Amino acid sequence: METKSHQEEEATPSRRKNSIVEGSLLVLKAAQREDVDELQQLLEGGANPNESEEWGWTPLHNAVQCGREDIVELLLRYGADPHLKKKNGATPFIIAGIVGHVNLLKIFLSKGADVNEYDSNGFTAFMEAALNGRVEALRFLFQKGANVNLRRVTKENQRLLKKGGATALMDAAENGHVEVVRILLEEMGAEVNARDNMGRNALIYALVNSDDNVEEVTSLLLSHGADVKVRGEKGKTPLILAVEKKCLGLVQMLLKQENLEIDDTDFEGKTALWIAVELKMREIVHCLCNHKASLSCGNLIGIARRNYDHSLVKLLLQYGAEEHVHPPAEDWVAQSSHWGKSLKNLHSIYRRLIGKLKIFLVEEYKIADTSKGGIYLGFYEGREVAVKLFQEDSIEAQKEMSCLRSCRESSNFVTFYGSENHKGCLYVCMALCEQTLEEHLEVHRKEAMQNQEDTVAQTVLLSIFKAVGELHLSHGYTHQDLQPRNVLIDAKDAVRLADFDQSIKGTGDPQEIKRDLEALGRLVLYVVKKGEIPFGTLKDKNNEEVVQLSPDKETEDLIHHLFCPGKNVTDCVSNLLDHPFFWTWENRYRTLRNVGNISDIKIRKQTSEIYGLLHSEPSVSYSFDKWTSKGVGQNLAPLALP
């Protein structure tokens, strides 16, 4: 009897536990069925109010989705956690924004919800209210401090794919909620031209996704200054998207905008007119032609003929379209190997010329970012070029142009071809180079480890020194921004000095030249070290620290002379061209060998070449006797051994 009694006592808690677990699962189902009586009975029996299914839905999430305020309060009374998240990170508060239930939003705010909390995809309750057209909830959340212009926060992997960044206005525009769009713009101060991580604004969202009320939403956005030059996926402009929707009203609305570029193309080089012809939209073609859309954007008549649209052929001919327009030759080959693929794409698409320049300001053709507008691939007079963008009236643009023109005939500088102005933008066209100095050194980093004579560093720095010396002496400029990204390598491995938008025409102030010399000293160490020490790190060190990092006496002495140039700072760089750092092994060997023949020295034979070298005039700053007198000859002497 005792044993049986003991077994029964052991089984009772286990059965009770199983009963509670089963009851907890029933709580989920009861909440889904909105069965208040069963739910209360289960909770009173100890069922877990926070039980969740595989996607993270709890009874509280289900109750909010059903809009049942009474069930929500019951669950909270029995210990439901108001902050639990579904697998996608959504809290009950965010779901209340989806269903637009103001009282539930109030309850969760009173329980500590953050009005701007967001799920794993970056959606807030305010965004959900905008997306779902919940006007009352939108206004309530705004009153409670919701951030109207908060951009969707996403995880790092999504951000790398350029996902996220959308705002509540974009959500409302995408789903055609006219009243929400109006409230956001007129009552809440939403930024009409906020961009998501792909660079799209609310206008693109409205045109891409919304078929309901698209004209009304577009009209609202345009009336509040929406940018019509923005681009959607595949480079499509608002006008192109309107044509693709086959909506004449939208096309007419957009054509009234002052800043519209009617002939702008998508990434395939197609204009709005081209696409309208492809879609056989005669009325839209007529409208675009009336607004002077270019008829030379492609073989429009050929497209119409292939579509067997004779009336469209006649219309295009009436507007002056040519019968035969030949596309660029498919066998065209770029001269640049590094930029060849992008150049071929740019060559093949239609772009209206800006003077003598063909350019397309999209990411595919961007070479580098700048603080003023970026550098892009282009064709100037048919020549492959790098195009640096400025505002037309910027001081930096004038500096760049002035210095480039002054150095135009020199082989040590990037070649200047010309410039174009268009709608407040200055396009400065220069020779296209293959690499930056940083990229060039990365390629040669391992080679230098195997070769004691660092010919790469000597060659690169000799070119840079010649360029800077010429800039100072011949042209009267200082660069003021010497750093690796402003030294370029062309297709023949020639080094070119570039980027003169910070340059200063000689004012006579030696401090301006000294700034160049100090930057050049750091550049010497950067090159010798093959970029292993970031240039930013070198800029943060003082001159003495930089000198101490020198790997050998030649480099140390060269940098020291740049940091301590003496009185004649203008000639400093040019004088250093004879520095032993730039001597080849052959020159070092020959000089040291000659020193070994001391008979001419002993008898002071003044006509002797070696005597003249050792007793040169003071104006020759880096003769061999001065170099060896510092004890540095020990580094070079082993090279003289047979």
C-alpha positions as CSV (number, residue, x, y, z in Angstrom):
1,M,0.0,0.0,0.0
2,E,2.8,2.4,0.8
3,T,4.5,1.8,-2.5
4,K,1.3,2.4,-4.5
5,S,0.6,5.5,-2.5
6,H,4.1,6.8,-3.3
7,Q,3.7,6.2,-7.0
8,E,0.3,8.0,-7.0
9,E,1.9,11.0,-5.2
10,E,4.7,11.1,-7.8
11,A,2.3,10.9,-10.8
12,T,0.0,13.7,-9.6
13,P,2.4,16.7,-10.2
14,S,3.4,15.3,-13.6
15,R,-0.3,15.0,-14.7
16,R,-0.9,18.5,-13.4
17,K,2.1,19.8,-15.4
18,N,0.9,18.1,-18.6
19,S,-2.5,19.6,-18.0
20,I,-1.1,23.1,-17.7
21,V,0.9,22.7,-20.9
22,E,-2.1,21.5,-22.7
23,G,-4.1,24.3,-21.3
24,S,-1.5,26.8,-22.5
25,L,-1.8,25.6,-26.0
26,L,-5.6,25.9,-25.7
27,V,-5.2,29.5,-24.7
28,L,-3.8,30.2,-28.2
29,K,-6.8,28.6,-29.8
30,A,-9.3,30.3,-27.5
31,A,-7.8,33.7,-28.3
32,Q,-7.9,32.9,-32.0
33,R,-11.6,31.9,-31.7
34,E,-12.2,35.0,-29.5
35,D,-13.8,32.7,-26.8
36,V,-13.6,34.9,-23.7
37,D,-15.3,32.3,-21.3
38,E,-13.0,29.5,-22.2
39,L,-10.0,31.8,-22.2
40,Q,-10.7,33.0,-18.7
41,Q,-11.3,29.4,-17.4
42,L,-7.9,28.3,-18.9
43,L,-6.1,31.3,-17.4
44,E,-7.7,30.7,-14.0
45,G,-6.5,27.1,-14.2
46,G,-2.9,28.3,-14.6
47,A,-2.4,28.2,-18.3
48,N,0.5,30.2,-19.7
49,P,-0.8,33.5,-21.2
50,N,2.5,33.9,-23.1
51,E,2.4,30.6,-25.0
52,S,3.5,31.0,-28.6
53,E,3.3,29.1,-31.8
54,E,6.1,28.5,-34.3
55,W,5.9,32.0,-35.8
56,G,5.9,33.6,-32.4
57,W,2.2,34.5,-32.2
58,T,1.0,34.7,-28.6
59,P,-2.6,35.0,-27.4
60,L,-2.0,38.7,-27.0
61,H,-0.9,39.1,-30.6
62,N,-4.0,37.2,-31.7
63,A,-6.3,39.3,-29.5
64,V,-4.9,42.5,-30.9
65,Q,-5.3,41.3,-34.5
66,C,-8.9,40.6,-33.8
67,G,-9.3,44.1,-32.3
68,R,-10.6,42.6,-29.0
69,E,-9.9,45.1,-26.3
70,D,-11.6,43.0,-23.6
71,I,-9.5,39.9,-24.4
72,V,-6.3,42.0,-24.4
73,E,-7.2,43.4,-20.9
74,L,-8.0,39.9,-19.6
75,L,-4.7,38.5,-20.9
76,L,-2.7,41.4,-19.4
77,R,-4.5,40.9,-16.1
78,Y,-3.2,37.3,-16.0
79,G,0.3,38.2,-16.8
80,A,0.6,38.4,-20.6
81,D,3.8,40.2,-21.6
82,P,2.9,43.3,-23.7
83,H,6.5,43.4,-25.1
84,L,6.8,39.9,-26.6
85,K,7.7,39.9,-30.2
86,K,6.7,37.6,-33.1
87,K,9.5,36.0,-35.2
88,N,9.5,39.1,-37.4
89,G,9.9,41.3,-34.3
90,A,6.4,42.7,-34.3
91,T,5.0,43.6,-30.8
92,P,1.3,43.8,-29.9
93,F,1.7,47.6,-30.1
94,I,2.8,47.4,-33.8
95,I,0.0,45.1,-34.6
96,A,-2.4,47.6,-33.0
97,G,-1.0,50.1,-35.6
98,I,-1.8,47.7,-38.4
99,V,-5.5,47.2,-37.3
100,G,-5.7,50.9,-36.5
101,H,-7.2,50.4,-33.0
102,V,-6.6,53.6,-31.0
103,N,-7.7,52.2,-27.6
104,L,-5.3,49.3,-27.9
105,L,-2.5,51.7,-28.8
106,K,-3.3,53.6,-25.7
107,I,-3.2,50.5,-23.5
108,F,0.2,49.4,-24.8
109,L,1.7,52.9,-24.5
110,S,0.6,52.8,-20.8
111,K,2.4,49.5,-20.5
112,G,5.7,51.0,-21.6
113,A,5.6,50.6,-25.4
114,D,7.9,52.9,-27.3
115,V,5.9,54.9,-29.9
116,N,8.8,54.5,-32.4
117,E,9.6,50.8,-31.7
118,Y,10.1,48.8,-34.9
119,D,10.1,45.2,-36.0
120,S,12.9,43.2,-37.7
121,N,12.0,44.8,-41.1
122,G,12.0,48.4,-39.6
123,F,8.2,48.9,-39.5
124,T,6.8,51.1,-36.7
125,A,3.2,51.3,-35.7
126,F,3.0,54.7,-37.4
127,M,4.3,53.2,-40.7
128,E,1.8,50.4,-40.4
129,A,-1.0,52.8,-39.9
130,A,0.1,54.8,-43.0
131,L,0.5,51.6,-45.1
132,N,-3.0,50.4,-44.1
133,G,-4.8,53.7,-44.3
134,R,-5.6,54.0,-40.6
135,V,-6.2,57.7,-40.3
136,E,-7.3,57.9,-36.6
137,A,-4.4,55.7,-35.5
138,L,-2.0,57.8,-37.6
139,R,-3.2,61.0,-35.9
140,F,-3.1,59.5,-32.5
141,L,0.5,58.2,-32.9
142,F,1.6,61.5,-34.3
143,Q,0.2,63.3,-31.2
144,K,2.1,60.8,-29.0
145,G,5.4,61.7,-30.7
146,A,5.7,59.2,-33.6
147,N,8.6,60.2,-35.9
148,V,6.9,61.1,-39.2
149,N,10.1,61.0,-41.2
150,L,11.7,57.9,-39.6
151,R,13.4,55.8,-42.3
152,R,13.0,52.0,-42.1
153,V,15.8,50.5,-40.1
154,T,17.0,47.1,-41.4
155,K,19.5,44.5,-40.6
156,E,23.0,44.8,-42.0
157,N,22.6,42.1,-44.6
158,Q,19.4,43.8,-45.9
159,R,21.1,47.2,-45.9
160,L,24.0,45.8,-48.0
161,L,21.3,44.9,-50.5
162,K,20.1,48.5,-50.3
163,K,16.8,47.4,-48.7
164,G,15.1,49.6,-46.1
165,G,15.1,53.3,-45.6
166,A,11.4,53.8,-46.6
167,T,9.1,56.2,-44.7
168,A,5.5,56.3,-43.8
169,L,4.8,58.6,-46.7
170,M,6.3,56.1,-49.2
171,D,4.1,53.4,-47.6
172,A,0.9,55.5,-48.0
173,A,1.8,56.5,-51.6
174,E,2.6,52.9,-52.5
175,N,-0.9,51.8,-51.4
176,G,-2.8,54.7,-52.9
177,H,-4.1,56.2,-49.6
178,V,-4.8,59.7,-50.7
179,E,-6.1,61.0,-47.4
180,V,-3.1,59.6,-45.5
181,V,-0.7,61.1,-48.0
182,R,-2.5,64.5,-47.7
183,I,-2.4,64.4,-43.9
184,L,1.3,63.4,-43.8
185,L,2.3,66.2,-46.1
186,E,0.0,69.0,-45.0
187,E,-0.5,68.3,-41.3
188,M,2.5,66.4,-40.2
189,G,5.4,67.8,-42.3
190,A,6.4,64.6,-44.0
191,E,9.5,65.1,-46.2
192,V,8.3,64.7,-49.8
193,N,11.8,63.9,-51.1
194,A,13.1,61.6,-48.5
195,R,14.9,58.7,-50.1
196,D,15.0,55.0,-49.2
197,N,18.3,53.0,-49.4
198,M,17.8,52.6,-53.2
199,G,17.4,56.3,-53.7
200,R,13.6,56.2,-54.4
201,N,11.2,58.8,-53.1
202,A,7.4,58.6,-52.5
203,L,6.7,59.6,-56.1
204,I,8.5,56.4,-57.3
205,Y,6.6,54.3,-54.8
206,A,3.3,55.8,-56.0
207,L,4.1,55.2,-59.7
208,V,5.6,51.7,-59.3
209,N,3.1,50.0,-57.1
210,S,-0.2,51.9,-56.8
211,D,-2.9,51.4,-59.3
212,D,-5.6,52.8,-57.0
213,N,-5.8,56.6,-56.9
214,V,-2.3,56.9,-58.5
215,E,-3.2,60.2,-60.3
216,E,-4.5,61.8,-57.1
217,V,-1.5,60.6,-55.0
218,T,0.9,61.8,-57.7
219,S,-0.8,65.2,-58.0
220,L,-0.5,65.6,-54.2
221,L,3.2,64.7,-54.2
222,L,4.0,67.0,-57.2
223,S,2.1,69.9,-55.6
224,H,4.4,69.6,-52.6
225,G,7.6,69.6,-54.7
226,A,8.3,65.9,-55.3
227,D,11.6,65.5,-57.3
228,V,10.8,64.3,-60.9
229,K,14.5,63.6,-61.6
230,V,14.7,60.7,-59.1
231,R,15.0,57.1,-60.4
232,G,13.5,53.8,-59.5
233,E,14.7,50.3,-60.2
234,K,16.6,49.8,-63.5
235,G,17.1,53.6,-63.6
236,K,13.4,54.3,-64.6
237,T,12.3,57.9,-64.2
238,P,8.8,59.0,-63.1
239,L,8.0,59.8,-66.7
240,I,9.1,56.4,-67.9
241,L,7.0,54.7,-65.1
242,A,4.0,56.8,-66.1
243,V,4.4,55.7,-69.7
244,E,4.7,52.1,-68.6
245,K,1.4,52.5,-66.7
246,K,-0.1,53.6,-70.0
247,C,-1.6,56.5,-68.2
248,L,-1.9,59.6,-70.4
249,G,-3.1,61.7,-67.4
250,L,0.1,60.9,-65.5
251,V,2.3,61.7,-68.5
252,Q,0.6,65.1,-69.0
253,M,0.9,65.9,-65.3
254,L,4.6,65.1,-65.2
255,L,5.3,67.0,-68.5
256,K,4.1,70.2,-66.7
257,Q,7.0,70.0,-64.2
258,E,9.8,72.5,-64.8
259,N,12.7,70.2,-63.9
260,L,11.6,67.2,-65.9
261,E,14.2,65.8,-68.3
262,I,12.0,64.4,-71.1
263,D,14.8,62.6,-72.8
264,D,16.3,61.0,-69.8
265,T,16.9,57.3,-70.2
266,D,16.7,54.2,-68.0
267,F,19.7,51.9,-67.6
268,E,19.0,50.2,-71.0
269,G,19.2,53.6,-72.7
270,K,15.5,53.8,-73.4
271,T,13.6,57.1,-73.2
272,A,9.9,57.6,-72.4
273,L,9.2,58.1,-76.1
274,W,11.0,54.9,-77.0
275,I,8.9,52.9,-74.5
276,A,5.7,54.6,-75.6
277,V,6.4,53.5,-79.2
278,E,7.2,49.9,-78.0
279,L,3.9,49.8,-76.1
280,K,2.0,51.2,-79.1
281,M,0.6,54.1,-77.1
282,R,-0.3,56.5,-79.9
283,E,-1.8,59.3,-77.7
284,I,1.2,59.3,-75.3
285,V,3.6,59.3,-78.3
286,H,1.7,62.3,-79.7
287,C,1.9,64.1,-76.3
288,L,5.6,63.5,-75.9
289,C,6.4,64.6,-79.5
290,N,4.4,67.8,-78.9
291,H,6.7,68.4,-75.9
292,K,9.8,68.1,-78.1
293,A,10.9,64.7,-77.1
294,S,14.0,63.6,-79.0
295,L,13.2,61.5,-82.1
296,S,16.8,60.4,-82.4
297,C,16.8,58.3,-79.3
298,G,16.7,55.0,-81.3
299,N,15.1,53.4,-84.3
300,L,11.6,54.5,-83.4
301,I,10.2,53.9,-86.9
302,G,11.8,50.5,-87.0
303,I,10.1,49.6,-83.7
304,A,6.8,50.7,-84.9
305,R,7.2,48.8,-88.2
306,R,8.1,45.6,-86.2
307,N,4.8,46.1,-84.3
308,Y,2.9,46.4,-87.5
309,D,1.6,49.8,-86.3
310,H,1.4,51.8,-89.5
311,S,-0.5,54.7,-88.0
312,L,2.3,55.2,-85.5
313,V,4.9,55.1,-88.3
314,K,3.0,57.9,-90.1
315,L,2.8,59.9,-86.8
316,L,6.5,59.6,-86.2
317,L,7.3,60.6,-89.8
318,Q,5.1,63.6,-89.5
319,Y,7.1,64.8,-86.4
320,G,10.4,64.3,-88.4
321,A,11.6,60.9,-87.2
322,E,14.3,59.4,-89.5
323,E,13.6,56.2,-91.3
324,H,17.0,54.7,-90.6
325,V,18.8,55.1,-87.3
326,H,21.7,52.8,-86.8
327,P,22.8,51.8,-83.3
328,P,26.4,51.9,-82.2
329,A,28.6,49.1,-83.6
330,E,28.4,46.0,-81.4
331,D,32.1,45.2,-81.9
332,W,33.3,48.5,-80.3
333,V,36.1,47.8,-77.9
334,A,37.1,50.1,-75.0
335,Q,40.7,51.3,-74.7
336,S,40.5,51.0,-70.9
337,S,40.9,47.5,-69.6
338,H,39.8,48.4,-66.1
339,W,36.6,50.3,-67.1
340,G,36.0,48.4,-70.4
341,K,32.7,46.7,-69.5
342,S,31.0,49.9,-68.2
343,L,32.4,52.0,-71.1
344,K,31.0,49.5,-73.6
345,N,27.5,49.7,-71.9
346,L,27.7,53.5,-71.9
347,H,28.8,53.6,-75.5
348,S,25.9,51.4,-76.6
349,I,23.0,53.3,-75.0
350,Y,21.4,56.5,-76.2
351,R,22.2,59.6,-74.3
352,R,21.6,63.2,-75.4
353,L,25.0,64.9,-75.6
354,I,25.9,67.8,-73.3
355,G,27.9,69.8,-75.8
356,K,30.6,67.3,-76.7
357,L,30.1,65.1,-73.7
358,K,28.2,61.8,-73.3
359,I,27.6,61.0,-69.7
360,F,25.1,59.1,-67.5
361,L,25.0,60.0,-63.9
362,V,24.1,56.6,-62.4
363,E,26.0,54.3,-60.0
364,E,27.1,51.9,-62.8
365,Y,29.3,54.6,-64.4
366,K,30.6,56.3,-61.2
367,I,34.4,56.1,-60.7
368,A,34.6,57.7,-57.3
369,D,32.7,59.8,-54.8
370,T,33.7,63.4,-54.0
371,S,32.3,66.0,-51.7
372,K,31.1,68.0,-54.7
373,G,29.4,65.6,-57.0
374,G,31.4,62.5,-57.9
375,I,33.6,61.4,-60.8
376,Y,31.9,59.5,-63.7
377,L,32.9,57.7,-66.9
378,G,32.1,59.6,-70.0
379,F,33.0,60.2,-73.7
380,Y,34.2,63.7,-74.6
381,E,34.5,64.2,-78.4
382,G,34.3,60.4,-78.6
383,R,37.3,60.0,-76.3
384,E,37.1,57.9,-73.1
385,V,37.3,60.3,-70.1
386,A,36.8,60.7,-66.4
387,V,34.4,63.5,-65.6
388,K,34.5,65.4,-62.4
389,L,31.3,67.2,-61.4
390,F,31.0,70.6,-59.7
391,Q,28.4,73.2,-59.2
392,E,29.0,75.7,-62.0
393,D,29.9,78.6,-59.8
394,S,31.9,76.8,-57.1
395,I,35.3,78.1,-56.1
396,E,36.7,74.6,-56.2
397,A,35.7,74.2,-59.8
398,Q,37.5,77.4,-60.8
399,K,40.7,76.2,-58.9
400,E,40.5,72.8,-60.7
401,M,40.1,74.3,-64.1
402,S,42.7,77.0,-63.7
403,C,45.4,74.6,-62.5
404,L,44.6,71.9,-65.1
405,R,44.9,74.5,-67.9
406,S,48.2,75.7,-66.5
407,C,49.6,72.1,-66.4
408,R,48.0,71.0,-69.7
409,E,51.3,70.4,-71.5
410,S,53.0,68.4,-68.8
411,S,53.1,64.6,-68.8
412,N,53.3,64.4,-65.0
413,F,49.7,65.6,-64.6
414,V,46.4,64.1,-65.5
415,T,45.5,65.4,-69.0
416,F,42.7,68.0,-69.2
417,Y,40.5,67.8,-72.4
418,G,37.7,70.3,-71.8
419,S,34.5,71.1,-69.9
420,E,30.8,71.5,-70.4
421,N,28.2,73.4,-68.5
422,H,24.6,72.2,-68.2
423,K,21.8,73.4,-65.8
424,G,24.1,74.7,-63.1
425,C,26.6,71.8,-63.3
426,L,30.2,72.0,-64.5
427,Y,31.6,68.8,-66.1
428,V,35.4,68.7,-66.1
429,C,36.7,66.1,-68.5
430,M,40.1,64.5,-68.0
431,A,42.1,61.5,-69.2
432,L,40.8,58.3,-67.8
433,C,43.3,56.4,-65.6
434,E,43.2,52.8,-64.6
435,Q,44.1,52.8,-60.9
436,T,44.6,54.9,-57.8
437,L,48.0,54.8,-56.1
438,E,46.5,52.7,-53.4
439,E,45.4,50.0,-55.8
440,H,48.7,50.2,-57.7
441,L,50.7,49.6,-54.5
442,E,48.5,46.7,-53.5
443,V,49.4,44.9,-56.7
444,H,53.1,45.4,-56.1
445,R,53.2,44.8,-52.4
446,K,54.4,41.1,-52.6
447,E,56.8,41.9,-55.4
448,A,58.7,44.4,-53.2
449,M,59.2,41.7,-50.5
450,Q,61.1,39.6,-53.0
451,N,63.2,42.4,-54.5
452,Q,65.6,44.3,-52.4
453,E,65.8,47.2,-54.8
454,D,62.4,48.9,-54.6
455,T,62.1,50.1,-58.1
456,V,58.4,50.5,-57.8
457,A,58.7,53.1,-55.0
458,Q,61.5,54.9,-56.8
459,T,59.6,55.1,-60.0
460,V,56.3,56.2,-58.4
461,L,57.9,58.8,-56.1
462,L,60.2,60.2,-58.8
463,S,57.1,60.9,-60.9
464,I,55.3,62.5,-58.0
465,F,58.3,64.6,-57.1
466,K,58.7,65.8,-60.7
467,A,55.0,66.7,-60.8
468,V,55.1,68.6,-57.4
469,G,58.4,70.3,-58.3
470,E,57.0,71.4,-61.6
471,L,53.8,72.6,-59.9
472,H,55.8,74.8,-57.5
473,L,58.5,76.1,-59.8
474,S,57.0,76.2,-63.3
475,H,53.4,76.9,-62.6
476,G,53.4,78.7,-59.3
477,Y,50.8,76.5,-57.7
478,T,50.6,74.5,-54.5
479,H,48.4,71.4,-54.5
480,Q,47.2,71.5,-50.8
481,D,45.7,68.0,-51.0
482,L,48.5,65.5,-51.7
483,Q,47.3,62.0,-50.8
484,P,47.1,58.6,-52.4
485,R,43.7,58.9,-53.9
486,N,44.9,62.0,-55.8
487,V,47.7,60.1,-57.5
488,L,46.5,58.1,-60.5
489,I,48.1,55.4,-62.7
490,D,47.3,55.3,-66.4
491,A,47.1,52.4,-68.8
492,K,50.9,52.6,-69.4
493,D,51.7,52.6,-65.7
494,A,52.6,56.3,-65.8
495,V,51.9,58.2,-62.6
496,R,49.7,61.3,-62.9
497,L,49.0,63.9,-60.3
498,A,45.3,64.8,-60.1
499,D,42.6,66.6,-58.2
500,F,43.4,70.3,-58.0
501,D,40.2,71.7,-56.5
502,Q,42.1,72.7,-53.3
503,S,45.1,74.2,-55.2
504,I,46.3,77.7,-54.6
505,K,48.0,80.0,-57.1
506,G,51.3,81.2,-55.6
507,T,50.8,83.9,-53.0
508,G,54.4,84.0,-51.8
509,D,53.4,82.4,-48.5
510,P,56.1,79.7,-47.7
511,Q,53.6,77.9,-45.4
512,E,51.5,76.9,-48.4
513,I,54.5,75.1,-49.9
514,K,55.5,73.6,-46.6
515,R,52.0,72.0,-46.3
516,D,52.7,70.3,-49.6
517,L,56.2,69.2,-48.5
518,E,54.8,67.7,-45.2
519,A,52.1,65.9,-47.1
520,L,54.7,64.7,-49.6
521,G,56.9,63.4,-46.8
522,R,54.1,61.3,-45.5
523,L,53.4,60.1,-49.1
524,V,57.0,59.0,-49.4
525,L,56.6,56.7,-46.3
526,Y,53.2,55.5,-47.6
527,V,54.7,54.5,-50.9
528,V,57.8,52.9,-49.5
529,K,55.6,50.9,-47.1
530,K,53.4,49.9,-50.0
531,G,50.3,51.3,-48.3
532,E,50.6,49.1,-45.3
533,I,50.3,52.1,-43.0
534,P,47.1,53.9,-43.9
535,F,47.7,57.5,-45.1
536,G,45.1,58.7,-42.5
537,T,47.3,57.2,-39.8
538,L,50.3,59.0,-41.1
539,K,48.5,62.3,-41.2
540,D,47.7,61.9,-37.5
541,K,51.4,61.5,-36.5
542,N,53.8,64.4,-36.0
543,N,56.8,64.9,-38.3
544,E,59.3,63.2,-35.9
545,E,57.1,60.1,-35.6
546,V,56.9,59.8,-39.4
547,V,60.7,60.1,-39.8
548,Q,61.2,57.4,-37.2
549,L,59.0,55.0,-39.1
550,S,61.4,55.1,-42.1
551,P,62.7,51.6,-43.0
552,D,66.2,52.8,-44.1
553,K,68.6,55.8,-44.0
554,E,67.8,56.9,-47.6
555,T,64.1,57.2,-46.9
556,E,64.7,58.8,-43.5
557,D,66.9,61.5,-45.0
558,L,64.6,62.2,-47.9
559,I,61.6,62.7,-45.6
560,H,63.7,64.8,-43.2
561,H,64.7,67.2,-46.0
562,L,61.0,67.6,-46.9
563,F,60.1,68.3,-43.3
564,C,63.1,70.7,-42.9
565,P,63.5,72.3,-46.3
566,G,65.5,75.4,-45.2
567,K,65.0,78.8,-46.6
568,N,64.5,78.0,-50.3
569,V,61.3,76.0,-50.0
570,T,60.2,76.6,-53.6
571,D,63.2,74.7,-55.0
572,C,63.1,72.0,-52.3
573,V,61.3,69.2,-54.3
574,S,63.2,69.9,-57.5
575,N,66.6,69.7,-55.7
576,L,65.6,66.4,-54.1
577,L,65.4,64.7,-57.5
578,D,69.1,64.0,-57.2
579,H,68.7,62.5,-53.7
580,P,70.4,59.0,-53.2
581,F,66.9,57.6,-52.6
582,F,66.4,57.7,-56.4
583,W,69.8,56.2,-57.3
584,T,69.7,52.9,-59.0
585,W,71.8,50.0,-57.9
586,E,74.0,50.5,-60.9
587,N,74.6,54.1,-60.1
588,R,75.4,53.3,-56.5
589,Y,77.8,50.6,-57.5
590,R,79.6,52.7,-60.1
591,T,80.0,55.6,-57.7
592,L,81.3,53.5,-54.8
593,R,83.7,51.7,-57.2
594,N,85.1,55.0,-58.4
595,V,85.6,56.1,-54.8
596,G,87.7,53.0,-54.3
597,N,90.2,54.4,-56.9
598,I,91.6,57.0,-54.5
599,S,94.8,57.9,-56.4
600,D,93.1,61.0,-57.9
601,I,91.9,62.0,-54.5
602,K,95.3,61.7,-52.9
603,I,97.0,63.9,-55.5
604,R,94.0,66.2,-55.7
605,K,93.7,65.9,-59.4
606,Q,91.1,68.6,-60.0
607,T,90.3,67.4,-63.5
608,S,89.3,64.0,-62.2
609,E,85.6,63.1,-62.4
610,I,85.5,61.5,-58.9
611,Y,87.4,64.5,-57.4
612,G,84.8,66.8,-58.9
613,L,82.0,64.7,-57.5
614,L,83.4,64.7,-54.0
615,H,84.2,68.4,-54.0
616,S,81.2,69.8,-55.8
617,E,79.9,73.3,-55.3
618,P,77.6,74.0,-52.3
619,S,74.7,74.6,-54.7
620,V,74.6,70.8,-55.4
621,S,72.8,69.7,-52.4
622,Y,73.1,65.9,-52.6
623,S,76.6,65.1,-53.8
624,F,78.1,61.7,-52.7
625,D,80.6,63.2,-50.3
626,K,77.9,64.9,-48.3
627,W,75.8,61.7,-48.3
628,T,78.7,59.5,-47.1
629,S,79.8,62.1,-44.5
630,K,76.7,61.3,-42.6
631,G,77.7,57.7,-42.2
632,V,75.1,56.5,-44.5
633,G,77.6,55.0,-46.9
634,Q,77.6,51.9,-44.8
635,N,74.2,51.1,-46.3
636,L,75.5,51.5,-49.8
637,A,79.0,50.1,-49.5
638,P,78.1,46.4,-49.7
639,L,76.8,47.0,-53.2
640,A,80.3,47.8,-54.4
641,L,81.6,44.4,-53.5
642,P,82.4,42.2,-56.6
